[in-house]
Each structure stands twice: as C-alpha cells, then as structure tokens.
Amino acid sequence: MGGSPLTLRSSTGAFAAPISTGNAGQSASAAHTNVGGLVHYEYMPESDIDLLAHLAAAFAERRAADAHIVALAAEVVDRSRPSLGAGGLASRHGDASATAMVARVGRVSLAEASRLCRLGAATASRLSLVGEVMPALFPVVALAVAQAHIPVDSALAIVSALSQASARADTSDLEAAEAALVDFARDNPADIVRRLAIAWRDALDADGVEPRDEMLVSKRSGKRVLLGNGLKRFVLDLDPASAAYLDAWIDGYVGSAIRTPRFEPASGASTSAAPDLSEPNSTEPNPADLDPADPRSLGQLTADAIVDLAKHGIGCSNVDAPRGATTVVVRMTLESLKTGLGIATIDGGLEPISAESARRMAADAGIIPIVLGGAGEVLDLGISRRLFSRAQRRAIVERDGGCAWPGCDRPPSYTEAHHIRWWSSGGRTDLRNAVLLCSRHHHLVHEHRWGIDVRDNVPWFIPPSSVDLYRVPRRGGRPRVPAPLRT
C-alpha cells in the first residue's frame, strides 16, 4: 500500500510502518518520542476525514496481515495433523498441538491461537483420499478473508454458525447463506454479523433449535462470591427464556429511571420546560439552575433493579412492583404459534428458543406475542397525532429491535420514538416516519442534522457533510432475519 513510512522507535530499536492515506490523498504528519522504553505516538492528521481515512487504511492492512497469519496457521495445522504422529510439526518442536505452537510463536493466548487455527482449517484447500485438491469447506469466506474484505471475527462467526447447521441443511441453502453473510459482513461490524449468522443457522436447521434450547437450560447456574472489599458478586448463567424475564424487569426499571428527568431545578431557581427532542430548536434548562435528581450509573440502576425485585418477592404483600412498564416480546410465525414447531426469538436475546418454549411463555402474564407473516413487514398503524401509541411503538420495536443507530445495542426500553420528519413540519405519526433512538443518538441526530431514510423497512442514517463529505448512508436497525428454509 502507498504512503510515506512512519518510523516508530522503542527501547530496542526502530522499524518503519507505511501508513496508507486511502482516500485522504496525503500522508498525515506524525511524530514519536521514547520515554522510559515506551513508544509514544503524536499523530496529527490534517482533518477528521484524513484521520478516518488513515484508520480505515490501517484496519485494511490489519485484515491483510490477519489473512496471511490465518493461511500460515492452516499450514501449521496440516503439518501437525494427528495422522503424522510424532513426526508432526508441533510434536517435533515439543508443542502439544498446532494451537499451542501458534500461541507460542505468535505470543498470543491459546484462545486467539485456536481462533486462527479453526478459521485456517475452514478456509484452506483440502486433499481428497486420492490426493485431489478440493476447495475449502467455506470457499466464499476463504476468498473474502484472503482479499482482506472481512475480519477474522466476522469470518469465524459465519463458519461457526454454518458448521452447526451443516449436518441437516441442504447444500444449496448453505451456499446461499454463506454468500449472503459474507456480503453483509463487508459493511457491518462483527457483532451484528454474529447475530445474523445465528439467525441463518436456525433458519437452515430449525430442528436443531429445540435440542440447543434444552442444552442451554441444563447449563443454567448461579453462584455467589464474597469479594475482598466486602462486596458480594452474583454470577448468573441463564437460558434465553429465563434470561428474557430478568432482562425485561431490568430494562423496564432502568428505562423508567433514565426516561425520568435526571435533573430538577435547584431551590429558588427559575424553572424551564423539559426539552422536546421531537421538535427543532428545543430549549434545555439552564444547567446552573439544576441539581442532579438521580446520579446513579446504568450499572448501579441494574443492581438496584435486581435488589428491588428481591425485596418485592420477599414482601409480596406489596401489590405494585417497583418497576416501569415491563413486557417480554416473543416473536414467532403464526404457524409456529399454532403447531409449536419451529423457532421463536425474544427481544434482547441472541440465541432463539423453540416454538414450544415460546408457547409456554405466552401463557404467562406480561408476555406479548408478535406474530409475523410474509417477509416480516409491520403494518402501518399510524394516526396523525403528536405521540406514538403503544401499539405503534411495539411495531417500531419489531422493526428496529432497539436503538436503530448503526451498532448501538440499547434495548427498546432505553429508546424514544423519533419523528424522521418533524411533526411540527407536517410529519405524520406513523411507522414510515418513525425510528427508535436512545437518548444519546436522539440528541446527535437533532444536533448535527443527520438524515434518516426508511427503505424496504430498513432505516438508513445519512451523515451531514461535516461528518462525511460524501454523505454515504449507514445501515441501521435489526438485520433482516431469514425465514426458516426447511420445515
């Protein structure tokens, strides 16, 4: 890659690292100092656009380097295969396995070495029993990694999910899933790719959901550890259905607390109206006139939610639980609801549950089943009024899954319904004109005038020219989940 080399010095010497400028056009100025044997960088790009171009170029270089390491790790795995016995590469060097050798040579953790070896084995060409060269198990992933189009994390997520489905899935469906996931991974973070890969796994192998569900239930556990500083740590491992109840409680409690005004007028100060983020040019109270009303962090609110739940359970003569509005949304098809066959998903959960488990949950109080049909479109329930109805909000939640901002993981209870076209400017209170945003991203959209466009039921965020000169739209919302491919 082009660019001027940047020399970095340490206590043991110097090396040159070329920095490509990508679309920035020029290399950014950089300096370094050596203090106490540590390398210090003073990196001063000419502009924000230049900085981001360099960052993107650096990640591209990292993906290329990782691709080379993955290929080398695959060769180490092949030369250390068990059939070679004591003559294998790892054994001759005194390493217990190929993974141990990669960890030793690369000075990385065994977990990292294992990831590299697993991806290498899945993306390397193979030899048949008669010595013929065969393509990799995942050729599309292999090509994308080799071309530095997707990172190791995304590639492993795809390989892991499709490997679990491969025993019962149709070959052509596996190929279609691999191509779709790799295409998605080119433009999306690895965490979102992993979620979509799991959805594809369960669409390809709906029969495998129930056994996985039962396995996760059997692994549930909890332990209590008394820490040296006097605190007590509670560690819970819950199956998806059980976790949904606790998530709903915590989200309702925390969501109610953070939607309550966090500041109140100081004694004797003048009052101001609370800001209205759905309208332009809204005014906020004068910070000098405010006292913090609830200084708790999100972590403290979460802890308090669990403690208050326990208090309520012990003294259950209290009719009203200490919470905000709490619901559990279970999503499944009409056919699955009727037959108990297939899969269902829960808001805030990564792993799906079996349709039978969802039917049992639907008998509990506070469970709201959302039954989908077709491609999962949500009907427009809009009425031209100022505030969104509860039914509309649930429909928006179904589409966006929480804060719709790209990469944001705030759950629905932490969000506000935002009018894409302001209501005061003629914007309708309907689903085509709505998007869920957490408080932080709601402020950001208004402050910097981000554009939002809903296309095919997917929200896209258009940055202002001050953020991106080319105003390239960024995909938001929940990735589209494929319908089950085999019944």
BELGIRA-V591602 format. One record per residue. N is the residue number from 1. SS is DSSP state (helix for helix, strand for strand, loop for the rest). Layout:
n ss
N SS
N SS
This chain:
n ss
1 loop
2 loop
3 loop
4 loop
5 strand
6 strand
7 strand
8 strand
9 strand
10 strand
11 loop
12 loop
13 strand
14 strand
15 strand
16 strand
17 strand
18 strand
19 loop
20 loop
21 loop
22 loop
23 loop
24 loop
25 loop
26 loop
27 loop
28 loop
29 strand
30 strand
31 strand
32 strand
33 strand
34 strand
35 strand
36 loop
37 loop
38 strand
39 strand
40 strand
41 strand
42 strand
43 strand
44 strand
45 loop
46 loop
47 loop
48 helix
49 helix
50 helix
51 helix
52 helix
53 helix
54 helix
55 helix
56 helix
57 helix
58 helix
59 helix
60 helix
61 helix
62 helix
63 helix
64 helix
65 helix
66 helix
67 helix
68 helix
69 helix
70 helix
71 helix
72 helix
73 helix
74 helix
75 helix
76 helix
77 helix
78 helix
79 helix
80 loop
81 loop
82 helix
83 helix
84 helix
85 helix
86 helix
87 helix
88 loop
89 helix
90 helix
91 helix
92 helix
93 loop
94 loop
95 loop
96 loop
97 loop
98 helix
99 helix
100 helix
101 helix
102 helix
103 helix
104 helix
105 helix
106 helix
107 loop
108 loop
109 loop
110 helix
111 helix
112 helix
113 helix
114 helix
115 helix
116 helix
117 helix
118 helix
119 helix
120 helix
121 helix
122 helix
123 helix
124 loop
125 loop
126 strand
127 strand
128 loop
129 loop
130 loop
131 loop
132 loop
133 strand
134 strand
135 loop
136 loop
137 loop
138 loop
139 helix
140 helix
141 helix
142 helix
143 helix
144 helix
145 helix
146 helix
147 loop
148 loop
149 loop
150 loop
151 loop
152 helix
153 helix
154 helix
155 helix
156 helix
157 helix
158 helix
159 helix
160 helix
161 helix
162 helix
163 helix
164 helix
165 helix
166 loop
167 loop
168 loop
169 loop
170 loop
171 helix
172 helix
173 helix
174 helix
175 helix
176 helix
177 helix
178 helix
179 helix
180 helix
181 helix
182 helix
183 helix
184 helix
185 helix
186 loop
187 loop
188 loop
189 loop
190 helix
191 helix
192 helix
193 helix
194 helix
195 helix
196 helix
197 helix
198 helix
199 helix
200 helix
201 helix
202 helix
203 helix
204 helix
205 loop
206 loop
207 helix
208 helix
209 helix
210 helix
211 helix
212 helix
213 helix
214 helix
215 helix
216 helix
217 helix
218 helix
219 loop
220 loop
221 strand
222 strand
223 strand
224 strand
225 strand
226 strand
227 loop
228 loop
229 loop
230 loop
231 loop
232 strand
233 strand
234 strand
235 strand
236 strand
237 strand
238 loop
239 loop
240 helix
241 helix
242 helix
243 helix
244 helix
245 helix
246 helix
247 helix
248 helix
249 helix
250 helix
251 helix
252 helix
253 helix
254 helix
255 helix
256 helix
257 helix
258 helix
259 helix
260 loop
261 loop
262 loop
263 strand
264 strand
265 strand
266 loop
267 loop
268 loop
269 loop
270 loop
271 loop
272 loop
273 loop
274 loop
275 loop
276 loop
277 loop
278 loop
279 loop
280 loop
281 loop
282 loop
283 loop
284 loop
285 loop
286 loop
287 helix
288 helix
289 helix
290 strand
291 strand
292 strand
293 loop
294 loop
295 loop
296 loop
297 loop
298 helix
299 helix
300 helix
301 helix
302 helix
303 helix
304 helix
305 helix
306 helix
307 helix
308 helix
309 helix
310 helix
311 helix
312 helix
313 helix
314 helix
315 loop
316 loop
317 loop
318 loop
319 loop
320 loop
321 loop
322 loop
323 loop
324 loop
325 loop
326 loop
327 loop
328 strand
329 strand
330 strand
331 strand
332 strand
333 strand
334 helix
335 helix
336 helix
337 helix
338 helix
339 helix
340 loop
341 loop
342 loop
343 strand
344 strand
345 strand
346 strand
347 loop
348 loop
349 loop
350 loop
351 loop
352 loop
353 strand
354 strand
355 helix
356 helix
357 helix
358 helix
359 helix
360 helix
361 helix
362 helix
363 loop
364 loop
365 loop
366 loop
367 strand
368 strand
369 strand
370 strand
371 strand
372 strand
373 loop
374 loop
375 loop
376 loop
377 loop
378 loop
379 loop
380 loop
381 loop
382 loop
383 loop
384 loop
385 loop
386 loop
387 loop
388 loop
389 loop
390 helix
391 helix
392 helix
393 helix
394 helix
395 helix
396 helix
397 helix
398 helix
399 helix
400 helix
401 loop
402 loop
403 loop
404 loop
405 loop
406 loop
407 loop
408 loop
409 loop
410 loop
411 loop
412 helix
413 helix
414 helix
415 strand
416 strand
417 strand
418 strand
419 strand
420 loop
421 loop
422 loop
423 helix
424 helix
425 helix
426 loop
427 loop
428 loop
429 loop
430 loop
431 helix
432 helix
433 helix
434 strand
435 strand
436 strand
437 strand
438 strand
439 helix
440 helix
441 helix
442 helix
443 helix
444 helix
445 helix
446 helix
447 helix
448 helix
449 loop
450 loop
451 strand
452 strand
453 strand
454 strand
455 strand
456 loop
457 loop
458 strand
459 strand
460 strand
461 strand
462 strand
463 loop
464 loop
465 loop
466 loop
467 loop
468 loop
469 loop
470 loop
471 loop
472 loop
473 loop
474 strand
475 strand
476 loop
477 loop
478 loop
479 loop
480 loop
481 loop
482 loop
483 loop
484 loop
485 loop
486 loop
487 loop
